[in-house]
Amino acid sequence: RESSEASDLSERLESALGVIHEHIALESEERERSAKEARLAAAKRENNGGVAFYHSGDLEKARARFREAIALAPDFVEAYNNLGLVETELGHAEEATRHFQKAIELDPSLSASYNNLGYVFFLQENFEEAIAMYQEAIERAANGSAAWTNLGNAYFKLGNGEKAREAWETAVELDPGNRKAAENLARLLQGVPA
């Protein structure tokens, strides 16, 4: 009888320990989830600060804020894309390319990263690569007017006026307020260099 009671007690203790371990694991997961949410919220604040500095023209402060956002949340796609924009503005094509590629790796559906990477290639006069990226952006965009404009620019640089015209017409069709595409299209139709 004593061994039966000891066995019952042992089973109840084991069961209770199992419940305690499960509770501890759930609490730990919840703390981890809360900490991750807090880091992401802080990263978003850093990113927003970086955007403000970017728009005010302070690229060094913007760069620092975007880097901090990434340090807080290493999977924060928007911060990589924004850091790529800063590096593009600073003329750091290799760094910009790396950041846009990381953004694409993290979220292959984000058309802006492809469009921005295309622009880096465009600036390097690598128009074929730029066209490939703009086409990727267009495939992923709900309204890819900016990517269509850029695609037209790249085709124009390659001397393909017909494809440039088609791209700029599409850009204007998608966004009648797209002045850049409209101006490029008007110049092309008038025979004036874009």
Secondary structure as UniProt FT lines:
FT   HELIX           2..56
FT   HELIX           59..72
FT   TURN            74..75
FT   HELIX           77..89
FT   TURN            90..91
FT   HELIX           93..106
FT   TURN            108..109
FT   HELIX           111..123
FT   TURN            124..125
FT   HELIX           127..140
FT   HELIX           145..157
FT   TURN            158..159
FT   HELIX           161..174
FT   TURN            176..177
FT   HELIX           179..190
//
